[in-house]
C-alpha cells in the first residue's frame, strides 16, 4: 500500500471542520463567554485572579460537534460533565481557558464573525474589554481589579438587566400590582 493511501485514511478519521456561520449560530444558542474575578486571601499575600473562558456545552449525544469545533478552531479542551439528577442528560463541554488562545483565536474569530443575538454580542464585547485589562495587567491593581469585577458582573447580568428594562410584560405586571 502506498503512503498516499495511508495519508488519505488518516485525513478521513479527523473530524470535519465547521463553517464560520455554524460556529456563530452554535455560540449564539449554546455558547458562553465567562469571566471570574476573585481575590484569594488564603496565603500570606493578596492574590487577584481573573479567569476568562469561552465555552459551548451540549448533551453528550451531540458531542461530535464539539470535537469538530475544536478541530476547526485549533484550540480548547473537551470535558465530560456527568449529570446525577434524574431525567437529565450527561453533557460534554468545550472550553478555551488559555489566554493566548482567547487573545489570538477566539476574540479575532468573533470580531470578524458577528454574533447575532444582542445579549451574546454584548457579553462578547465586555469579554473583550476585560481581556484588554487582563493583557495590560490592570487587574493587578485594586482599582483595576474593581473595574474588571464590575464589568464581569455586568457581563453575566446582561440578560436579566436588559430584560427587566425592556420587557412590556414586566412593566405591565408591575402596573397591575
C-alpha positions in Angstrom: 0.0 0.0 0.0 1.4 3.4 -0.9 1.9 6.2 1.7 -0.7 8.4 -0.1 -3.4 5.9 0.7 -2.4 5.9 4.4 -2.4 9.7 4.4 -5.9 9.8 2.9 -7.2 7.3 5.6 -5.7 9.5 8.3 -7.4 12.6 6.9 -10.8 10.8 6.9 -10.5 10.0 10.6 -10.2 13.7 11.6 -13.4 15.4 12.4 -14.8 17.6 9.6 -14.4 21.4 10.2 -17.4 23.6 10.8 -18.3 26.7 8.8 -17.9 30.1 10.5 -21.7 30.6 10.2 -22.3 27.4 12.0 -19.9 28.3 14.8 -21.6 31.7 15.3 -25.0 30.1 15.4 -23.8 27.4 17.8 -22.3 30.0 20.1 -25.4 32.2 19.9 -27.5 29.2 21.0 -25.3 27.1 23.3 -22.1 29.1 23.9 -20.9 31.4 26.6 -18.3 34.0 27.5 -17.4 33.9 31.1 -15.2 35.8 33.5 -14.5 35.2 37.1 -12.7 37.8 39.2 -11.8 36.6 42.7 -9.4 37.5 45.5 -7.5 34.8 47.2 -6.5 35.6 50.8 -5.6 32.1 51.8 -1.8 32.8 51.6 0.3 35.4 53.3 -0.4 37.8 50.4 -3.4 39.0 48.4 -3.9 37.3 45.0 -6.2 38.8 42.5 -7.3 36.2 39.9 -9.1 36.8 36.7 -10.1 33.8 34.5 -11.6 34.2 31.0 -13.4 31.3 29.4 -15.1 30.7 26.1 -17.3 27.6 26.1 -20.0 25.6 24.5 -21.9 22.9 26.4 -24.0 20.2 24.7 -25.7 16.9 25.5 -23.1 14.1 25.1 -25.1 12.5 22.2 -24.4 15.7 20.3 -20.8 15.8 21.4 -19.3 15.1 18.0 -20.0 18.8 17.1 -17.6 19.9 19.9 -14.8 17.7 18.5 -15.4 19.4 15.1 -15.4 22.8 16.8 -12.0 22.0 18.5 -10.6 20.9 15.2 -11.9 24.0 13.4 -10.6 26.5 16.0 -7.4 24.6 16.7 -7.7 25.1 20.5 -9.7 24.1 23.6 -10.4 21.1 25.7 -13.5 18.9 25.9 -14.6 17.6 29.3 -17.4 15.2 30.2 -20.0 16.7 32.6 -21.9 13.8 34.2 -25.4 14.6 35.3 -26.7 12.9 38.5 -30.2 14.4 38.5 -32.9 12.2 37.1 -34.2 12.7 33.6 -31.3 15.0 32.6 -28.6 14.0 30.2 -24.8 13.9 30.6 -23.1 16.7 28.8 -19.8 17.4 27.1 -18.3 20.9 27.4 -15.8 22.6 25.1 -13.8 25.3 26.8 -10.9 27.6 25.9 -9.2 28.9 29.0 -5.7 29.6 27.7 -5.5 33.4 27.5 -3.2 33.3 24.5 -5.8 31.2 22.6 -8.5 33.6 23.7 -6.5 36.6 22.5 -5.2 35.1 19.2 -8.1 32.8 18.2 -11.4 33.4 20.0 -11.5 37.2 20.1 -10.4 37.7 16.4 -12.8 35.0 15.3 -15.9 36.6 16.9 -14.7 40.1 15.9 -14.7 39.0 12.3 -17.9 36.9 12.6 -20.5 38.9 14.4 -22.8 37.1 16.9 -26.4 37.7 16.0 -28.0 37.7 19.5 -27.8 41.1 21.2 -27.2 39.7 24.6 -24.5 37.3 23.4 -22.9 40.1 21.4 -22.9 42.4 24.5 -21.3 39.7 26.6 -18.6 39.2 24.0 -17.9 43.0 23.9 -17.5 43.1 27.7 -15.4 39.9 27.5 -13.1 41.7 25.0 -12.9 44.8 27.4 -11.9 42.5 30.3 -9.3 40.7 28.1 -7.7 44.1 27.3 -7.4 44.9 31.1 -6.1 41.4 31.7 -3.4 41.7 29.0 -2.3 45.1 30.4 -2.3 43.5 33.9 -4.6 46.3 35.0 -6.4 43.8 37.2 -3.4 43.5 39.5 -4.1 46.9 41.0 -7.0 47.5 43.4 -8.8 50.0 41.2 -8.2 47.9 38.0 -9.5 44.8 39.7 -12.7 46.5 40.8 -13.2 47.7 37.1 -12.8 44.1 36.0 -15.2 42.8 38.7 -17.8 45.3 37.7 -17.5 44.6 34.0 -17.7 40.8 34.7 -20.8 41.3 36.9 -22.4 43.4 34.2 -21.4 40.9 31.6 -23.1 38.0 33.5 -26.2 40.0 34.2 -26.8 41.4 30.8 -29.8 39.3 30.1 -31.7 40.0 33.3 -30.9 43.7 33.4 -31.9 44.3 29.8 -35.0 42.1 30.0 -36.2 44.0 33.1 -35.7 47.3 31.4 -37.3 46.5 28.1 -39.9 43.8 28.6 -43.5 45.1 28.3 -44.7 42.0 30.3 -42.7 43.0 33.3 -43.8 46.6 33.1 -47.5 45.6 32.7 -47.1 43.1 35.6 -45.7 45.9 37.8 -48.5 48.2 36.8 -51.1 45.6 37.7 -49.8 45.2 41.3 
